[in-house]
Amino acid sequence: MQAYSLDRPERLRAHLARERQLYQVQPDGQGGRHWQLTSAGSLCDFQADAEPPPFSAKSFFFAERELLFRFDGGHFYSALPDVAAQVLFGLHACDLVAVAYQDQFFAGDPHYQARRQATLLVGLDCLHSCAGGFCSTLDSGPAVRPGSADLILLPREAEEADWLLLVASEAGRDALVGLSLDPASADWQAEREANSARVAREQGEQRDVVEGIAALNAGRIDAATWEELGLRCLACSGCTSVCPTCSCFAPREQADEHGGVQRERVWDSCLYESFQREASGHNPSATAGLRVQRFWAHKFGDDFKASFNRYGCVGCGRCDRVCPGGIGVHGVMHRVVQR
């Protein structure tokens, strides 16, 4: 990778936003921080927050609700989205790994791919662990992983120090044309390694997570434990909504204004009682315990790891923060290990 010294990330942001729609996480005026459109002339500072935003970048590519096709009684008409070139500026390493995971899941999906191919990803190395994060355990951070971003920003601990900018793809290199930058010093790789080691120490061994994954794949978690966990699940879909790798959806047909039919897809959740219910009425996950078990098998099952080259959890800890029943990843892993 080529490495450059960058005086201010806002200069890079302004350069990229001249020809693309650029989104970054900003305060929403109500105490939260969310992805928002930012102009080339924006005066707001870019903040390298340790905490990832409440919602990942999933909805930029996998829309919460979208039209797939129309049928007028004789012909089908596709409804591919109109896309504009866009930049996601400041994605944490874990969220970039999740995008790469979704790239595999939706590899043959034209709606996803249309948005994905129009997007430049600017990653952000983390200098410290977020609350509840365990990306080091799952090899999804804190440094942006190779192949997951086009450009990578590395903040420095000293306020007066320049940032480091890494070029991680051809698209990233092309995006920098016209921006004058000085080469970085030769010790940037050691700096990244030291940062990663510090975050790993902050996150600790995560013994419950490691042992819980082993117990799940060895079949050592009995049905009674899953049903006990299921009693805590309110089927609110909070965890599946914020999880950056969840991709469940449901088709929805309805009449259009011209007498035809249109099909949409909308986000769904495998924790809903009717998600797997068959036309015969049979439901292979009829109890909450079975649904909770299925969810975590998708996140940490070795079969899924074999298909996607990694687990379906990236260690962001969002599920812990939103679950009212206390059965986010740490809650579940602690309970199954203590049984």
C-alpha positions as CSV (number, residue, x, y, z in Angstrom):
1,M,0.0,0.0,0.0
2,Q,1.1,3.6,-0.7
3,A,1.2,5.8,2.4
4,Y,0.8,9.5,2.5
5,S,0.9,12.2,5.2
6,L,-2.4,14.1,5.5
7,D,-2.6,17.3,7.4
8,R,-6.4,17.2,7.9
9,P,-9.0,14.6,6.9
10,E,-11.4,17.4,6.0
11,R,-9.2,18.2,3.0
12,L,-9.5,14.7,1.7
13,R,-13.2,14.8,2.4
14,A,-13.7,18.0,0.4
15,H,-11.7,16.5,-2.5
16,L,-13.8,13.3,-2.6
17,A,-17.1,15.2,-2.2
18,R,-16.6,17.3,-5.3
19,E,-17.7,14.5,-7.7
20,R,-19.5,12.2,-5.3
21,Q,-22.2,12.2,-2.7
22,L,-20.3,11.8,0.6
23,Y,-21.7,10.4,3.8
24,Q,-20.0,10.5,7.3
25,V,-21.2,10.0,10.8
26,Q,-22.3,13.3,12.4
27,P,-24.3,14.5,15.4
28,D,-28.1,14.4,14.7
29,G,-28.9,17.3,17.0
30,Q,-30.6,14.9,19.5
31,G,-27.6,13.4,21.2
32,G,-27.0,10.7,18.7
33,R,-24.6,10.2,15.7
34,H,-25.8,8.9,12.4
35,W,-24.7,8.7,8.8
36,Q,-25.5,12.0,7.0
37,L,-24.9,13.6,3.6
38,T,-22.0,16.0,3.8
39,S,-21.1,18.6,1.2
40,A,-17.7,19.5,-0.2
41,G,-17.9,22.8,1.6
42,S,-18.9,21.5,5.0
43,L,-17.2,23.2,7.9
44,C,-17.9,20.4,10.4
45,D,-14.9,18.6,11.7
46,F,-14.3,14.9,11.1
47,Q,-14.2,13.0,14.4
48,A,-12.5,9.7,14.7
49,D,-14.8,8.3,17.3
50,A,-13.9,5.1,19.1
51,E,-17.5,4.0,19.1
52,P,-19.0,2.9,15.8
53,P,-22.4,4.6,15.0
54,P,-25.6,2.9,16.2
55,F,-26.3,1.7,12.7
56,S,-23.7,0.2,10.3
57,A,-23.4,1.0,6.6
58,K,-25.7,-2.0,5.7
59,S,-28.6,0.1,4.5
60,F,-26.5,1.9,1.9
61,F,-26.3,-1.4,-0.1
62,F,-29.2,-3.6,1.2
63,A,-32.1,-1.2,1.4
64,E,-34.7,-1.6,4.2
65,R,-37.4,-1.6,1.5
66,E,-37.1,-1.7,-2.2
67,L,-38.9,-2.5,-5.4
68,L,-37.6,-5.5,-7.3
69,F,-39.8,-5.8,-10.4
70,R,-43.2,-5.1,-11.8
71,F,-45.6,-7.4,-13.7
72,D,-48.3,-5.9,-15.9
73,G,-50.0,-9.3,-16.7
74,G,-47.9,-10.0,-19.7
75,H,-44.4,-8.7,-19.1
76,F,-42.0,-8.4,-16.2
77,Y,-40.1,-5.2,-15.8
78,S,-37.0,-5.0,-13.6
79,A,-36.6,-2.1,-11.2
80,L,-32.9,-1.6,-10.7
81,P,-32.2,1.4,-8.5
82,D,-30.8,4.7,-9.8
83,V,-27.5,5.1,-8.2
84,A,-25.1,8.0,-7.8
85,A,-21.4,7.8,-7.1
86,Q,-21.0,7.9,-3.3
87,V,-18.4,7.8,-0.6
88,L,-18.7,6.4,2.9
89,F,-16.1,8.3,4.9
90,G,-14.7,6.9,8.1
91,L,-16.0,3.3,8.3
92,H,-14.6,1.4,11.2
93,A,-12.7,-1.8,10.5
94,C,-15.5,-4.1,11.8
95,D,-18.1,-2.5,9.5
96,L,-15.8,-2.8,6.5
97,V,-15.4,-6.5,7.2
98,A,-19.2,-6.7,7.4
99,V,-19.5,-5.1,4.0
100,A,-17.1,-7.6,2.6
101,Y,-19.2,-10.4,4.1
102,Q,-22.4,-8.9,2.5
103,D,-20.5,-8.7,-0.8
104,Q,-20.3,-12.5,-0.8
105,F,-23.9,-13.0,0.3
106,F,-25.2,-10.7,-2.4
107,A,-22.6,-11.5,-5.0
108,G,-25.4,-12.3,-7.6
109,D,-27.8,-9.6,-6.5
110,P,-28.0,-6.8,-9.1
111,H,-29.7,-4.3,-6.7
112,Y,-27.0,-4.7,-4.1
113,Q,-24.2,-4.7,-6.6
114,A,-25.4,-1.6,-8.4
115,R,-25.0,0.4,-5.1
116,R,-21.9,-1.4,-4.1
117,Q,-20.0,-0.7,-7.4
118,A,-20.9,3.0,-7.1
119,T,-19.3,3.3,-3.7
120,L,-15.9,4.3,-2.5
121,L,-15.1,3.1,1.0
122,V,-12.8,5.2,3.3
123,G,-11.8,3.2,6.3
124,L,-10.7,4.3,9.7
125,D,-8.2,2.5,12.0
126,C,-9.2,2.5,15.7
127,L,-6.7,3.6,18.3
128,H,-8.8,2.3,21.3
129,S,-11.4,-0.3,21.9
130,C,-15.1,0.7,21.8
131,A,-17.3,-0.3,24.7
132,G,-18.1,-4.0,24.3
133,G,-16.1,-4.5,21.2
134,F,-14.1,-7.6,20.5
135,C,-12.9,-7.2,16.9
136,S,-9.4,-8.4,17.8
137,T,-10.8,-11.9,18.8
138,L,-12.6,-12.3,15.5
139,D,-9.9,-10.8,13.2
140,S,-12.1,-7.9,12.1
141,G,-10.2,-5.0,13.5
142,P,-9.1,-2.7,14.9
143,A,-6.9,-2.0,11.9
144,V,-8.8,-2.0,8.6
145,R,-8.3,-5.4,7.0
146,P,-6.6,-5.7,3.5
147,G,-9.1,-5.7,0.6
148,S,-12.0,-4.2,2.7
149,A,-11.5,-0.5,1.9
150,D,-10.3,1.8,-0.9
151,L,-8.6,4.3,1.3
152,I,-7.6,4.1,5.0
153,L,-7.3,6.9,7.5
154,L,-5.1,6.5,10.6
155,P,-5.4,9.2,13.3
156,R,-2.5,9.9,15.5
157,E,-2.5,10.2,19.3
158,A,-0.8,13.6,19.2
159,E,-3.2,16.3,18.3
160,E,-0.6,18.2,16.3
161,A,0.5,15.2,14.2
162,D,-0.6,14.6,10.6
163,W,-2.9,11.8,9.8
164,L,-1.8,8.8,7.8
165,L,-3.6,8.0,4.5
166,L,-3.2,4.6,2.9
167,V,-4.2,3.8,-0.6
168,A,-5.7,0.3,-0.6
169,S,-7.2,-0.2,-4.1
170,E,-7.0,1.1,-7.6
171,A,-10.3,3.0,-7.0
172,G,-8.7,4.7,-4.1
173,R,-5.7,5.6,-6.1
174,D,-7.8,7.1,-8.9
175,A,-9.9,9.0,-6.3
176,L,-6.8,10.9,-5.1
177,V,-5.9,12.3,-8.6
178,G,-5.5,16.1,-8.2
179,L,-4.8,16.0,-4.5
180,S,-1.3,16.9,-3.6
181,L,0.1,14.7,-0.7
182,D,3.5,14.1,0.7
183,P,4.8,10.5,1.3
184,A,4.5,9.2,4.8
185,S,7.5,8.2,6.9
186,A,8.6,4.6,6.6
187,D,7.5,3.5,10.1
188,W,3.8,3.5,9.5
189,Q,3.4,-0.3,9.5
190,A,5.0,-0.5,12.9
191,E,2.6,2.2,14.1
192,R,-0.4,0.3,13.0
193,E,0.8,-2.9,14.6
194,A,1.4,-1.1,17.9
195,N,-2.1,0.4,17.7
196,S,-3.6,-3.0,17.1
197,A,-1.7,-4.6,20.0
198,R,-3.0,-1.8,22.3
199,V,-6.6,-2.4,21.3
200,A,-6.2,-6.1,21.8
201,R,-5.0,-5.6,25.3
202,E,-7.9,-3.2,26.0
203,Q,-10.4,-5.8,24.8
204,G,-8.8,-8.7,26.8
205,E,-9.0,-12.4,26.2
206,Q,-12.8,-12.5,25.7
207,R,-12.8,-16.0,27.2
208,D,-16.6,-16.2,27.3
209,V,-16.8,-15.5,23.6
210,V,-14.1,-18.0,22.7
211,E,-15.4,-20.7,24.9
212,G,-19.0,-20.0,23.9
213,I,-18.2,-20.4,20.2
214,A,-16.5,-23.7,21.0
215,A,-19.5,-25.0,23.0
216,L,-21.9,-24.0,20.2
217,N,-20.0,-25.8,17.5
218,A,-19.4,-28.9,19.7
219,G,-23.2,-29.2,20.4
220,R,-22.7,-28.7,24.1
221,I,-25.5,-26.2,24.6
222,D,-28.7,-28.1,25.4
223,A,-32.2,-27.3,24.3
224,A,-33.2,-26.2,27.8
225,T,-30.5,-23.5,27.8
226,W,-31.7,-22.2,24.4
227,E,-35.3,-22.1,25.6
228,E,-34.2,-20.3,28.7
229,L,-32.5,-17.7,26.5
230,G,-35.6,-17.6,24.3
231,L,-37.7,-16.5,27.2
232,R,-35.6,-13.3,27.2
233,C,-36.2,-12.6,23.5
234,L,-38.9,-10.1,22.9
235,A,-38.8,-10.5,19.1
236,C,-38.2,-6.8,18.8
237,S,-35.6,-7.3,15.9
238,G,-33.3,-4.8,17.4
239,C,-30.3,-7.1,17.2
240,T,-31.0,-8.1,13.6
241,S,-31.6,-4.5,12.5
242,V,-28.3,-3.2,13.9
243,C,-26.2,-6.2,13.1
244,P,-24.1,-5.3,10.1
245,T,-24.1,-8.8,8.6
246,C,-27.8,-9.7,9.0
247,S,-29.4,-10.1,5.6
248,C,-32.8,-11.7,6.2
249,F,-35.6,-10.2,4.0
250,A,-39.1,-11.1,3.0
251,P,-40.8,-10.7,-0.4
252,R,-44.0,-8.6,-0.6
253,E,-46.4,-8.4,-3.5
254,Q,-49.1,-5.8,-3.9
255,A,-51.2,-4.4,-6.7
256,D,-49.8,-1.2,-8.4
257,E,-51.8,1.8,-9.6
258,H,-52.0,0.4,-13.2
259,G,-53.6,-2.9,-12.3
260,G,-50.4,-4.9,-12.3
261,V,-48.4,-6.4,-9.5
262,Q,-45.1,-5.3,-8.0
263,R,-42.7,-7.2,-5.8
264,E,-40.7,-5.5,-3.1
265,R,-38.3,-6.9,-0.5
266,V,-38.2,-5.6,3.0
267,W,-35.9,-6.4,5.9
268,D,-37.1,-9.3,8.0
269,S,-35.8,-11.1,11.1
270,C,-35.2,-14.7,11.8
271,L,-36.3,-14.0,15.4
272,Y,-39.9,-13.4,14.3
273,E,-42.2,-16.3,15.0
274,S,-43.4,-16.6,11.4
275,F,-40.1,-16.2,9.6
276,Q,-39.7,-19.9,8.8
277,R,-43.3,-21.0,8.9
278,E,-44.1,-23.1,5.8
279,A,-47.2,-23.0,3.7
280,S,-48.3,-26.3,5.3
281,G,-48.3,-24.6,8.6
282,H,-45.3,-26.4,9.9
283,N,-42.7,-24.2,11.6
284,P,-39.2,-25.6,12.1
285,S,-38.4,-22.8,14.5
286,A,-41.7,-22.6,16.4
287,T,-40.3,-21.7,19.8
288,A,-38.3,-18.7,20.8
289,G,-35.5,-20.9,22.0
290,L,-35.1,-22.5,18.5
291,R,-35.1,-19.1,16.9
292,V,-32.4,-17.8,19.3
293,Q,-30.4,-20.9,18.7
294,R,-30.7,-20.5,14.9
295,F,-29.6,-16.9,15.1
296,W,-26.4,-17.6,17.0
297,A,-25.6,-20.6,14.8
298,H,-25.7,-18.2,11.9
299,K,-23.3,-15.9,13.7
300,F,-20.8,-18.5,15.0
301,G,-21.4,-21.8,13.2
302,D,-18.4,-23.4,11.6
303,D,-20.5,-24.3,8.6
304,F,-21.1,-20.6,7.9
305,K,-17.4,-19.8,8.6
306,A,-16.5,-22.4,5.9
307,S,-18.8,-20.7,3.4
308,F,-17.8,-17.1,4.1
309,N,-14.2,-17.5,5.4
310,R,-15.2,-16.0,8.7
311,Y,-17.9,-16.0,11.3
312,G,-21.0,-13.9,10.7
313,C,-20.2,-11.7,13.8
314,V,-17.6,-8.9,13.5
315,G,-17.3,-8.1,17.2
316,C,-19.0,-4.6,17.1
317,G,-21.1,-5.2,20.2
318,R,-24.2,-3.5,18.9
319,C,-26.5,-6.3,19.8
320,D,-25.4,-6.0,23.5
321,R,-26.3,-2.3,23.4
322,V,-29.8,-2.7,21.9
323,C,-31.2,-5.9,23.4
324,P,-33.7,-5.2,26.2
325,G,-33.5,-8.9,27.3
326,G,-29.8,-8.9,27.9
327,I,-29.1,-11.6,25.3
328,G,-26.7,-9.8,23.0
329,V,-23.5,-11.6,22.2
330,H,-21.8,-11.2,25.6
331,G,-25.0,-12.0,27.5
332,V,-25.5,-15.2,25.5
333,M,-21.9,-16.4,25.6
334,H,-21.6,-15.8,29.3
335,R,-24.8,-17.7,30.1
336,V,-23.9,-20.7,27.9
337,V,-20.3,-20.9,29.4
338,Q,-21.6,-20.7,33.0
339,R,-24.1,-23.6,32.5
